[in-house]
Amino acid sequence: MSNDPAKSLDVVYSAESTADVAKKYDDWAKRYDTEMATLGYRHPNICLAMLTRYLPRGEGPVLDAGAGTGLLGEWMDIVGYKQAEALDISEGMLEVARSKNVYSAFHVAALGEKLPMANNSYAAVVAAGVFTVGHVGEEGFDELIRITRPGGILVVTIKDSLYKEGLGGYLKDQEAKGVWTILEETPSYVSMPNRPDTVPSRAVVLKVN
């Protein structure tokens, strides 16, 4: 994979299958933190801010869904969320995350497929940068709802292109059906300011009913 962080992103966005996504993230894992910092990556910061607004410090467990190398896990640990678990499609990314000693458990699985956790396992699930092009769409939510406790919180970022193509309507439809309550939705923001062509995203907080 290229050492240019923008090109590395293009490579993973162009993945053609779940296995292909995993392989490309495996190849990128050791450079990921440095390259995303170069791009000014904001999703984990914004998700952490939303989480602290709705889940009291110290409560958990929290699942970092799409944890990657553990950027969000490091910050959750610092601010007092000590019961955190990591889920990612890439074993290579989770290998880097393990070295940070901030997660109590690790799960290799793909969102949108059956997850290995029991029903009602988590007080909160955070998915930063997962609901995006070439990764996960509305099919990822069913299992996240299943593993989150009633009254629990989902904090997700959603690429605006997906949101406008139907995912925003899906969120509102599920609210109307009583599946969850939309607690907050941020304005659109650019997740990587140092990549000028970045499509904006937004963060959404959902309370599972």
N, C-alpha and C positions, 0 to 999 in steps of 0.2 A: 504494500500500500504506500502511497505517496507520503512524503514528509511535509507536504503542504496541507495544513489543517482544512482548508476549504475543499481541496480535492479529496481528502479523506472522508469528509461528509458526503460529497457527491457519490463516492463509492458505496457507502452504506445505504444511502437513499435509493440507489439503483438496484439493490438486492432483489432477486427474483423469487426467493422462497425463504421459509423460516431457517432452513439449514444454511442458506447463503448469507442471511443476516448474521447468524451466529459466527460463521467463518470470518466474515469481514470485521466484526468486532473483536474476535480473537486476535486477528492480525494487527489491530489498532491499539490493543489494550495498554501496552507499555508506554505509548506516546500520548494517550488520550488526555490525561490531566493537563499536561503542558500545552498541548495544541488547543484544547478548548479554552484554557486560560488566555491564550493568545487571541482568540476570537471574542473574548469578553463574555463568555457563556453565563446567562442570567437565570435560567430555569430553576436550578437548585435553590438559589437565594430567594426567589419569589415564592417557591413552594414552602420553604422553611418559614417565611413570614406568614403565609396563610395558615400553616399548621399551628404555629404558636398562638394565633388569634382564636382558634377554635378547639384546640386540645390542650388542657392544662399541662404544664411542665411536669414531667415525671410519669405521666400516664402512658399506657401502652397495653400490649405491644403495638408497634408500628411496623408495617411492611413497606419497605422501599422497593416498589415494583418497577423494574427497569433500573436497578441500582447501579449498573455499570461498575466503575472503579471505586464507588463509595464516596463520591464528592458530597452528596447530601447526607450520607451517614456520618461523616466526620462532623458536620455542622450540627446535626441533631444531637450527637453525643456531647458536644461542647455546651449546648444550651439546656441539656438536662433530660433528653429522651434516651434513657439507657436501655430500654427494651426494644431494640430495633432488629429486624431481620431483613435479609437481602434476597431479592429474586432477580434473575437476569437470564437471558437466553444464551449468553456467552460465558463459558467456563473460564476463558482467558481474562475477561473483565473481572469476574468474581475472584480470580486468583489475586489480582491487584487489590481488590477490596478486602480480602482476608488479611492482607499484610497491615491494614490500618487498625485492626483490633477494635472495631466499633459495632460489629454485628454479632448477635448471639446465635444466628443460624443462617444457612445459605441454601437457596433453592434454585436449581437449574431448570427453567421452564419458560414457555412462551406465552405471553398474554394472548388471549383469543383461543387458547386451548385449555383443556382441563388442568387445573392446578392441584398440587399435591397436599394442600392444606385442608383442615377440617372446616366445616361451617362455623361462622361466627367467631373466627379466631382472633380478629384484630380490632383494636379501638380506632385505628386509622390506617389508611393506605395512601401512600403518596406516589404519584407517577409523573416524574419530571422528564419532559422531552420524549415521551413514549407515543402519545397519540399524534402522530406526524406522518408525513409522506413515506411510503414504503415500509411502515412499521405496523401500527395498530389503529383500527377504527372502532366503530361501536361494538363490534364483536368482543372486544376486550372487557366490556363492563359486566357481563353476566357473572363471570367468576369472581370479579372484585366485589360485587354486591354479596355474593354467597359467603365469602370469607370474612366480610366485615360485619361486626355486631350491629344489631338494631340500635340506632342512635349514634353509630360510629360515623366517621368522617372520611370522605374521599377527596383528596386534593390532586387535581390533574392539570397539566398544561395541554392545550389543544392548538395545533396549527390552524391559522385562520382559514386556509383553503379547505381543510376538512370540515371546520365548523360551518362555513357558508355552504358547503356542498351537501349538508344534511345532518352533520353531527350536532349542530346547535339545535335543530328541530327535534332530534332524538332526545336530547337532554330535557327539553320542555315537555315532550310527549310522556316521558317516563315520570316526570314530576306530576303531570295531570293524572297519571295512573296510580299515583301514590307510592311509587317505588322509592323515591327520594325527594328531598327538598333542596332546591338550589339556594344556598346560603349567601354566596358571593360570586361575582364574576368580574375580573379585572378588565380595564380597557385593553385594547390590543397593544402589544409592545414588541420590540425587536429583541429576540433572544440572544443574538450574536451581533452586537453593534459594529464589530470590526470586520464583518462580512456584509458589504453594502447591499447585496441582493437577497438578504435573508427575508423570507416571508414572515410577517408578524404572527404572533401567537397570543393566546390569552390563558389565564389561569382561572379555574372554576373550583369552587368548594361545594360539595354535595353532602347532605346528611342522610344516611340510609334510614328508611322508615321501617 
